[in-house]
Amino acid sequence: MNVILTQDVESLGLAGQVVHVAQGYARNKLIPADLAIEATPANLKLHEKKRNEYELRAMKEKERAQTLARRIGELQLTISQKAGEKDKLYGSVTSMDLAAAMAEQGVDLDRRKIKLAEPIKVLGDYEVPIKLHAEVTALLAVSVIRAE
């Protein structure tokens, strides 16, 4: 089944694209969540008229993401955690902890955008990727230090 995406869907594509998906996925997930509309001839004509609107919105979102990426690149987060022998943390630093620390620095960000492969469990310096847009990824510098 062909659908027209009305919003960016990470695994499918960007808003305004026509994609082919399984019928059940379209009817049960994409269409009810207003992520897509069915690609009927009438909707395709409407889509052609709105194509410039989609492209302008996508360009603005990308510019906002690039601005935020520059701001995140300037940040240096320091998180203090209790640690035992061999610098192993008693807990771990997760994307939720990083999002909270960024909020304290004035950068509000959805924790799901933080692409931490696995929680940080050892003291040290890390670069954590943050996917802000399909084409924009920022690197966040994080230092995990021993809490006294």
FIMAR-990267 format. One record per atom (N, C-alpha, C, CB): x, y, z. Coordinates in pm, whole numbers, plus 32768, in hexadecimal, padded with zeros to 4 digits. Glycine has a CB too. Example, Ala and Ser with C-alpha at 12.3 -4.5 7.8 and 13.67 -1.06 7.14 Angstrom:
2
85277DC7830C 84CE7E3E830C 85287EB6830C 846B7E418389 85057F1F82C4 85577F9682CA 850A80038313 85807FC4823C 
***
This chain:
148
80557F8A8000 800080008000 805A807C8000 7F9F8000807B 803980DD7FAD 8084815A7FA8 804381C18002 808E818F7F19 80978208804F 8066827380A7 80BF82ED8094 80648245813D 8088836080B6 80D383DE80B5 80EF84018146 80848451806B 816E840E8169 8193842F81F3 817384C18210 82298413820C 812F84D9827F 8110856282A7 81738596830F 8082856A82DF 81BF8539834B 8228855D83AA 82A085038390 81F5854D843E 8313852B83C1 838A84D883B3 837784598406 840A852483DF 839183E783C9 838E8367840F 8418832B83FE 831C830783D7 845D8314846E 84EA82F1846B 850982788413 851B82D684F7 84B982128418 84D9819A83CD 84A5819C833D 84A181238414 84558201831A 841882058294 844A8276823C 8385820F82A1 844282F0826D 846A8361821A 843E83E58254 84328352818F 8449844B8201 842A84D3822B 839C84F98203 848F853681EF 8368855F8244 82E285908225 82DA85B78193 82BD86088280 826C858F8154 825785B080C8 827E85428068 82A2862B80A7 82C484DE8097 82ED84718040 827C840C8030 836A842C8076 827683CE7FBB 821883617FA3 826782E07FB4 81D6836A7F13 823A828A8011 8280820E802F 822081988027 82C2821480BA 82588123800F 820880A9800A 821D805D808D 823080507F8E 81AD804080D2 81B27FF88151 81497F8A814F 819B805881CA 81507F3181B0 80EC7EC881BD 80667F0881DE 81147E5F8229 7FFC7ECD81AD 7F777F0681C0 7F527F0E8254 7F0F7EB28175 7F707EA782A1 7F507EA8832F 7F9C7F15837A 7F6F7E22836C 801B7F298357 806C7F918397 8031801B837B 80FE7F8A8367 8005802F8300 7FCB80B082DB 7F4680C68323 7FB580B78242 7EEF8063831F 7E6880738358 7E66807383F0 7E0F80048325 7EC3802B8430 7EC1801F84C1 7F20807E8509 7EE37F9384E7 7F8980AC84C6 7FEC80FF8509 7FF8818A84CC 807280BB8505 801A8191844C 803A8212840F 7FC2826F8401 807781FB8389 7F56823E83C9 7EE1829383AF 7E9D82BF8431 7E7C82498356 7E8382648492 7E4582928510 7E9A82F5855F 7E26821B8567 7F1D82EA8553 7F768345859C 7F9183C6854F 7FFA830085BA 7F4E83DB84DF 7F5F844F8489 7FF08460845A 7F3384CC84D2 803283EF8446 80B983F2840E 80B683E88377 810C83818448 804483B98340 803A83A882AF 7FA883AC8285 807C83238283 7F9583C18203 7F1083B781C8 7F1A83588151 7ED88444819C 7EAB831A812E 7EAB82BD80BE 7EC88308803C 7E23827380B5 7F1582C97FE4 7F3E830A7F68 7ED682F17EFA 7FC982D67F3B 7E62832E7F0A 7DFA83277EA2 7E1883917E39 7D6B833A7EDF 7DDC83877DC4 7DF583EF7D5E 7DD5847D7D8F 7DA183D17CE1 7D6A848B7DDC 7D4785107E10 7DB085417E73 7CBD850D7E53 7DDE84E87ECC 7E44850F7F2D 7ECA852C7EE9 7E5684A17F96 7EE884E47E7E 7F6484FF7E34 7F6285897DF3 7F7B84947DCA 7EEE85B27DBD 7EE286397D83 7EF486A37DF0 7E5A864C7D3C 7EB5868D7E63 7EC286E97ED4 7F5486EE7F03 7E6586BF7F48 7F93867A7F01 801F86717F2A 807986C37ECD 804D85DF7F2C 806186BD7E4D 80B0870B7DED 80A487A17E08 808586EC7D5C 802B87CD7E2F 8017885B7E4D 806188827ECD 7F81887A7E5C 806B88267F2C 80AA88457FAC 813F88227FB0 806387FC801B 817587F27F42 820187C67F41 826088377F6C 822887957EB4 824A88B17F3B 82A089227F62 8296893D7FF8 827A89A27F14 821E892F802D 8209894380BC 825A88DD810C 8173893880DE 8255885E80E2 82A187F48125 83378811811E 8283876B80E7 8367883880A9 83F688528097 842588C880EC 8414886C8005 83D3893180F3 83F589A58145 83FB898081D8 83918A16812F 839889328205 839589078291 840E88AF82B0 831288BC82B0 843088548255 84A287FC826A 8524884B8272 84AB879481FA 853188B2821E 85A88905821E 85B4895282A2 85A6896681A7 8544898782D4 854689CE8354 8569897283C7 84C08A10836D 853388F883C5 85518897842F 85E58872842D 84FB881A8420 861E886483B6 86AB884283AA 870188B583DE 86CE88228318 86DC893183BF 872789A583F0 872289AD8488 86F18A2683B2 86AA899384C2 869E89928554 86F589258591 860B897F857E 86F688B18551 874788428583 87DB8863857C 872987C28533 880788A68511 889488CC8504 88BB8933856E 88B189048478 88618991858A 887C89F485F2 888889B1867A 880D8A5E85F6 882D89548697 8831890A8715 88AD88B3871C 87B288B58726 88D7887986AC 894F882686A8 89CB887886CB 896087E5861D 89D388F2869A 8A44894886BC 8A4589678752 8A3F89CC866B 89CE89808788 89C4899E8818 89EB8924886B 893589CC883C 89BF88AE8841 89E18833888A 8A768817887E 898F87BB8853 8AB18834880B 8B40882087F8 8B9588748855 8B65883D876B 8B5F88E68881 8BA8893E88DD 8B9B8913896E 8B7689CD88CE 8B3888BD898C 8B2188918A15 8B8C882F8A43 8A9888528A23 8BAB88348AC4 8C0387D38B03 8BBC87A98B83 8C94880D8B20 8B7B87368B7F 8B3387058BF5 8B9186BB8C51 8ABE86AB8BCB 8B8386D58CD3 8BCE868D8D38 8B69864E8D95 8C3386EA8D85 8B6D85CB8D9E 8B1085828DF3 8B6185388E5C 8AB7851F8D9F 8B3C854D8EDB 8B8485088F46 8B2F84938F78 8BA6856A8FBA 8B7084218F83 8B2F83A68FB0 8B8A83609015 8B1083488F37 8B4D8314906D 8B9C82C390C9 8BD9824F907B 8B45828F9140 8C598235909A 8C9F81CB9052 8CEF817790B4 8CFC82068FE5 8D0280FB9091 8D4F809E90E3 8DD9808A90AB 8D08801990F0 8E0E801390C3 8E937FF19092 8E957FEE8FF9 8EC07F6A90CA 8F0980078FC3 8F1F80078F32 8EC080668EEA 8F0F7F7A8EFC 8E9880CF8F2C 8E45813B8EF2 8DBE810C8EBD 8E91817E8E84 8D8C809F8EEF 8D0780708EC6 8C9D80B98F17 8CFA7FD68ED9 8C3680E88ED3 8BCA81308F15 8B7080CF8F61 8B77817F8EAF 8B3780FE8FD0 8AD880AB901A 8A5380A38FCF 8AC380E290A8 8A3581078F84 89BE81078F2F 89ED81148EA0 895C817A8F56 89A781628E53 89D3817F8DCB 899A82068DA1 89A8810F8D68 89D3823F8D3B 89A382BC8D03 8954829A8C86 8A1A83208CE3 88D482BC8C86 887B829A8C17 885783178BC7 87FC82568C4A 880E83038B5C 87E383748B0B 878783D08B5B 879B83428A8C 873E83988BBB 86E883EB8C0F 873D844A8C66 868F83928C69 87AC84178C9A 8807846B8CEA 884484D98C93 887584148D29 886A84B58C19 88A685188BBF 884085848B9A 88DC84D48B41 87C2855B8B81 875B85BC8B5F 8742861B8BD3 86D885758B37 874385E78C4D 872F863C8CC4 87A4869E8CD5 871F85E58D42 881D866E8CBF 889386C58CCB 889287318C5E 891486738CC2 8864870E8BE8 885A87718B7C 87EE87D78B9B 883D872C8AF6 878187AD8BD9 8717880A8BFF 874A88708C64 869E87BE8C38 87A288458CBD 87DE88A38D1D 8834890B8CD5 883288578D84 886C88E68C62 88BF89418C13 886A89978BB5 892688F28BC2 87E589828BB7 878D89D28B64 876B89968ADD 87C98A568B4F 878B89168AC8 876C88D38A4A 870688658A67 87EE88998A06 8688887F8A47 8621881A8A5A 861E87C089E0 8595885B8A73 8628873E89F7 863286DF898A 85ED865E89B3 86C586C68964 85A786208955 8568859F896D 85D68536897E 8507857A88FA 85CF84E789E7 863984868A03 8645841B8997 862084458A89 85DC84068949 85E283A188DF 863B83CD886B 8556838488AC 865E844C8865 86B9847C87FD 874B845E8820 86A6851387E7 87648441889F 87EC842288CC 8808839088AA 87FD843D8966 8867837A8852 888482F3881F 88F882B5886C 88A482F88789 88E0829988EA 89428259893F 893581C2892A 892D828089D6 899D818388F3 899680F588D1 897680A0894C 8A1A80C68892 89B780BE89B9 899B807C8A37 89BD80DD8AA7 89EB7FF68A45 898280CC8B1C 899D812B8B8A 8A3281308BAB 894E81048C07 8A5E81A58BD6 8AEA81B98BFC 8AFD817E8C88 8B1282528BF9 8B6081248C96 8B7380DE8D15 8BFF80F08D50 8B58804C8D03 8C5481418D0C 8CDD81558D39 8CFB81EB8D34 8D4181048CE1 8D4A821A8D95 8D7482A68D95 8DC482C48D16 8DC882C78E13 8DBA83418CE7 8E0983678C72 8DC583D28C1F 8E2582EF8C1D 8E0083ED8BAC 8DCB844F8B4D 8D8D84068AD8 8E3A84B18B1D 8D1984368AAE 8CCE83F58A42 8C99845D89E2 8C5B83A08A7B 8C8584338965 8C3E84838902 8BBF843788DE 8C9784A08882 8B4D847488FB 8ACD843188E7 8A87846F886F 8A75843C8966 8A61841E880B 8A1984538798 8988847387B9 8A2083F18724 895784E28783 88CD850C8795 88948525870B 88C1858C87F1 882E84D786E5 87F284E28661 878185488668 87BD8458862F 879A85BF8633 873A862D8639 86DE863185C0 878486B08644 870E85FC8550 86C6860084D1 86FB858C847F 86D7868B8487 86B585688416 86E284F983C3 876F8510838C 868284E4834F 8794858E8377 881685AD833E 887485F4839F 8804860282C4 88498609841D 889A8655847C 88AD860484FC 885886DD849C 892C85E7851C 894E85A38598 89B785F585E0 89818511857C 899E860F8660 89FC865D86B0 8A4885FF870E 89B386CB8701 8AC086268735 8B0E85DA8796 8B1486288817 8B9C85BB8760 8AEB85E88883 8AEA86258908 8B6185F08957 8A6586088952 8BB3864A898D 8C26862489DE 8BF786118A6E 8C97869089D6 8C0E859A8AA5 8BE285788B2B 8C5A85458B7C 8B70850E8B27 8C6D857D8BF2 8CD4854C8C4E 8C8D85138CC8 8D3985BE8C78 8CAA84968CE5 8C7284558D5B 8CE284508DC2 8C3983C58D3A 8CCB84948E33 8D31849D8E9B 8CFF845C8F1B 8D5985308EB5 8D5C84408F74 8D3D83FF8FF4 8CFD84669053 8DBD83C19035 8C8E843F908E 8C4B849490F1 8C9084829177 8BB2847390FD 8CA684EE91BC 8CE984E9923E 8C8584E392AE 8D4485609250 
***
